Amino acid sequence: MLKWALIFFVISLIAGFLGFSGVSAATAGIAKILFYIAVIIFLVFVVLALAVGGAVT
């Protein structure tokens, strides 16, 4: 997920540099959404790992 966020971020930077502001804004928005989804998934896994780790001991 973070890989795709990084790819869209790079596309956004290149499009912004070339003057395609609409494409740049769209890909930046996609990159931001993918990053937030990745962070949420990471936090869910951390909570699940802590819950399972507490149940094992």
Secondary structure, DSSP 8 states (H G I E B T S, - for coil): -HHHHHHHHHHHHHHHHHT-HHHHHHHHHHHHHHHHHHHHHHHHHHHHHHHHHHHH-
